[in-house]
Amino acid sequence: MDRERDATFMRRALALAERARGLTSPNPLVGAVVVQGDAVVGEGFHRAAGQAHAEIEALDAAGTRARDATLYVTLEPCAHHGRTPPCAPRVMAAGVRRVVAAMTDPNPLVSGRGLAALREAGVDVTEGVLAGEAARQNRAFVTAMRRGRPHVTLKGAVTLDGRIADAEGASRWITGDAARARAHRLRSESDAIVVGIETVLKDDPRLDVRLDAPWPREPYRVVLDSLARTPVGSRIIAAGTSARAIIAVGERADSARVAALGARGATVVRCPGRDGRVDLAKVLDWLATREVRAVLVEGGGEVHAAFLDAGLVDRVAVFIAPLVLGGRAPALVGGAGRALKDAVRLEAFEITPVGADVLLEADVTSSRPY
């Protein structure tokens, strides 16, 4: 088979999948293209959980032209019942001659079953075309499936010398309008946004998604608050559905404070403690039970350090402004610091100008699941 031809149509499928970024969780992004000869006769992408899968959209668009055609899909067709019926039987029924899948499903309970069913039915199956691109597109889903916990991105806005606020604690605004809009796009791609109690007490953030058009999904707003100090009137509770404000408290949290937060409508989760703080791994475990795939950690510096020290950061997204503060202003990462030989190492950099600022994104080397 012509690998470059396969790659061309797979790139189209990946581009289709990207249209639904931030809308499909807990499902992955998936795109599909049906090709008859050299002509695209059907396209589709998964738009949201519970809606038709990409293969079904593409096959519906192709109709009878799907017979003896090639189906390009960014993730193997499913062979199990979930929110929708399995796709593999529909592919067979359509008379598709060949299926090209970028990658197998990373869910260990189902991985390979769809492709195996197609092969058993006599369909010619090719897998691994642009597999790296497909895995990166679904990095949060891949991490969740392979590690049993959400994918964690550490996000911050810093000056050129790495400061997240000035010496007086002022941080509004380090970056410009374009960078702040892009930060809300990062929120829209996440299932939960996490901050520490000090950020809540100091900034009273909303942690919601504010884009040009109303965003249809509401990420969980999570506070790491071992002693239940979150004010009942804080904007983190009032910014949206109150039950989606998650206050993760420790075992020593005052019962009256916990009750007051619950009465306000917030969801209070008691978690085991570690070193006087809420155990971050337990918080992620709880979120995983709610089908959270992608977590955005917005700080501050001590929270960033805690996640890094626990080995729970998979990716960083840092907006860098053309400013220098110096002095004793707080840094992106607090804590005790590390020896140079123990530094957290990053790879696969993406650097994007955003207005007058720059967005730097990279994977934590030891955390890359693909």
MOTATA-V341070 format. One record per backbone hydrogen bond with DSSP energy under -1.0 kcal/mol. CO is the residue of the C=O (numbers start at 1). NH is the residue of the N-H. Records with the same first field share a line. If there is no record, write none. Layout:
CO: NH  NH
//
This chain:
2: 6
3: 7
4: 8
5: 9
6: 10
7: 11
8: 12
9: 13
10: 14
11: 15
12: 16
13: 17
14: 18
16: 19
17: 20
18: 21
20: 23
24: 27
30: 46
31: 74
32: 44
33: 72
34: 41  42
35: 70
36: 39
39: 36
42: 34
44: 32
48: 51
53: 57
54: 58
55: 59
56: 60
57: 61
58: 62
59: 63
62: 65
63: 66
64: 67
66: 69
69: 97  98
70: 35
71: 100
72: 33
73: 102
78: 88
84: 82
87: 91
88: 92
89: 93
90: 94
91: 96
92: 95
95: 68
97: 124
98: 71
99: 126
100: 73
101: 128  129
103: 76
107: 110  111
110: 113
112: 116
113: 117
114: 118
115: 119
116: 120
117: 121
118: 123
119: 122
124: 99
126: 101
128: 131
130: 134
131: 135
132: 136
133: 137
134: 138
136: 139
138: 142
139: 143
140: 144
141: 145
142: 146
143: 147
144: 148
151: 295
152: 314  315
153: 297
154: 317
156: 319
158: 321
159: 162
162: 332
163: 159
166: 169
170: 166
171: 174
176: 180
177: 181
178: 182
179: 183
180: 184
181: 185
182: 186
183: 187
184: 188
185: 189
187: 190
191: 220
192: 296
193: 222
194: 298
195: 224
196: 200
197: 201
198: 202
199: 203
200: 204
220: 193
221: 246
222: 195
223: 248
224: 197
225: 228
226: 250
231: 234
234: 237  238
235: 239
241: 244
242: 245
244: 221
245: 267
246: 223
247: 269
248: 225
249: 271
250: 253
254: 258
255: 259
256: 260
257: 261
258: 262
259: 263
260: 264
261: 266
262: 265
267: 247
269: 249
272: 279
274: 277
277: 274
279: 283
280: 284
281: 285
282: 286
283: 287
284: 288
285: 289
287: 290  292
288: 291
293: 151
294: 191  192
295: 153
296: 194
297: 155
299: 196
300: 304
301: 305  334
302: 306
303: 307
304: 308
305: 309
306: 310
307: 312
308: 311
314: 364
315: 154
316: 362
317: 156
318: 360
319: 158
320: 358
321: 323
323: 160
326: 329
330: 164
339: 342
340: 343
345: 365
347: 363
350: 361
352: 359
354: 357
357: 354
358: 320
359: 352
360: 318
361: 350
362: 316
363: 347
364: 367
//
